[in-house]
Amino acid sequence: MPHTDAHAHAPQDPHAVGEFWDQRYSDRETLWSGEPNAALVAETHPLRPGRALDVGCGEGADALWLAAAGWTVTALDVSRVALERAARQAELAGITSVHWLQTGLVEAALPHGTFDLVSAQYPALLRTPGNDAERALLDAVAPGGVLLVVHHPAPTGEEASAHGFDAALYVSPTQVAALLDENWLIEVDETRPRHVATGAGAHHTEDVVLRARRLG
Ligand SMILES: C[S@@+](CC[C@H](N)C(=O)[O-])C[C@H]1O[C@@H](n2cnc3c(N)ncnc32)[C@H](O)[C@@H]1O
């Protein structure tokens, strides 16, 4: 749930991305709200728990909520600091089942078609000419499984220049949707109100929500 400032000086070099996010997390004792994202809760409500992948899991609130709801969770993030916090929260909650991975999404080279749910909540995935991050998200979903990508709406030109933020550098639900072919059914593609009271993302008031099911 980033403030636009969060990415103002984000590096383009994938190797520096982890360090950037470690620094961002280290600036505050807790960066996000500690609550599972509302769009995740709403969109997974009708689903039968299976294997879930949380991409860019941050401090782990979504992964822990999914695990408590019966999902078998793999949660990955580039930030060591974030994952240490997530592991601490897991310990406090007595949840030992989440598989935490410190890696970038693309670098993780996940097995194809494995997860019944792939969730990316406000992921800070850099775009590449080959759409590597988008394809990694799609590839990870099992036949019959669901891909859920949630993000903030793109900032206006004014907001972007005020914060030195270039949204075009990052993967959005729109770019993921553009890669969905006849093997996918788009179940939700909308912008809706968002209410988060605490954490660095509290000022964001809308979510862009894409939920798509892989057919067959
Ligand atoms: C805005 S935060 C969202 C965190 C969490 N999903 C949430 O909703 O609280 C974006 C997260 O993506 C992680 N991240 C950035 N680049 C990544 C990459 N290439 N692969 C995986 N995670 C990445 C960051 O470390 C950060 O934790």
Ligand as a Chemical Component Dictionary entry (heavy atoms), coordinates in Angstrom:
data_LIG
# 
_chem_comp.id                   LIG 
_chem_comp.type                 NON-POLYMER 
_chem_comp.pdbx_formal_charge   0 
_chem_comp.three_letter_code    LIG 
# 
loop_
_chem_comp_atom.comp_id 
_chem_comp_atom.atom_id 
_chem_comp_atom.alt_atom_id 
_chem_comp_atom.type_symbol 
_chem_comp_atom.charge 
_chem_comp_atom.model_Cartn_x 
_chem_comp_atom.model_Cartn_y 
_chem_comp_atom.model_Cartn_z 
_chem_comp_atom.pdbx_ordinal 
LIG C1  C1  C 0  3.713  -1.633 -1.647 1  
LIG S1  S1  S 1  4.417  -3.012 -0.931 2  
LIG C2  C2  C 0  3.008  -4.081 -0.711 3  
LIG C3  C3  C 0  3.230  -5.097 0.367  4  
LIG C4  C4  C 0  2.041  -6.008 0.648  5  
LIG N1  N1  N 0  1.585  -6.712 -0.528 6  
LIG C5  C5  C 0  0.905  -5.212 1.247  7  
LIG O1  O1  O 0  -0.132 -5.075 0.608  8  
LIG O2  O2  O -1 1.071  -4.728 2.363  9  
LIG C6  C6  C 0  5.277  -3.736 -2.324 10 
LIG C7  C7  C 0  6.131  -4.931 -1.904 11 
LIG O3  O3  O 0  6.707  -5.498 -3.078 12 
LIG C8  C8  C 0  8.023  -5.923 -2.748 13 
LIG N2  N2  N 0  8.742  -6.047 -4.021 14 
LIG C9  C9  C 0  9.321  -5.076 -4.777 15 
LIG N3  N3  N 0  9.821  -5.585 -5.901 16 
LIG C10 C10 C 0  9.546  -6.918 -5.871 17 
LIG C11 C11 C 0  9.819  -7.995 -6.758 18 
LIG N4  N4  N 0  10.462 -7.793 -7.922 19 
LIG N5  N5  N 0  9.415  -9.230 -6.418 20 
LIG C12 C12 C 0  8.771  -9.441 -5.245 21 
LIG N6  N6  N 0  8.489  -8.457 -4.363 22 
LIG C13 C13 C 0  8.872  -7.213 -4.674 23 
LIG C14 C14 C 0  8.529  -4.856 -1.800 24 
LIG O4  O4  O 0  9.605  -5.291 -1.006 25 
LIG C15 C15 C 0  7.267  -4.577 -0.987 26 
LIG O5  O5  O 0  7.219  -5.388 0.155  27 
# 
loop_
_chem_comp_bond.comp_id 
_chem_comp_bond.atom_id_1 
_chem_comp_bond.atom_id_2 
_chem_comp_bond.value_order 
_chem_comp_bond.pdbx_ordinal 
LIG C1  S1  SING 1  
LIG S1  C2  SING 2  
LIG S1  C6  SING 3  
LIG C2  C3  SING 4  
LIG C3  C4  SING 5  
LIG C4  N1  SING 6  
LIG C4  C5  SING 7  
LIG C5  O1  DOUB 8  
LIG C5  O2  SING 9  
LIG C6  C7  SING 10 
LIG C7  O3  SING 11 
LIG C7  C15 SING 12 
LIG O3  C8  SING 13 
LIG C8  N2  SING 14 
LIG C8  C14 SING 15 
LIG N2  C9  SING 16 
LIG N2  C13 SING 17 
LIG C9  N3  DOUB 18 
LIG N3  C10 SING 19 
LIG C10 C11 SING 20 
LIG C10 C13 DOUB 21 
LIG C11 N4  SING 22 
LIG C11 N5  DOUB 23 
LIG N5  C12 SING 24 
LIG C12 N6  DOUB 25 
LIG N6  C13 SING 26 
LIG C14 O4  SING 27 
LIG C14 C15 SING 28 
LIG C15 O5  SING 29 
# 
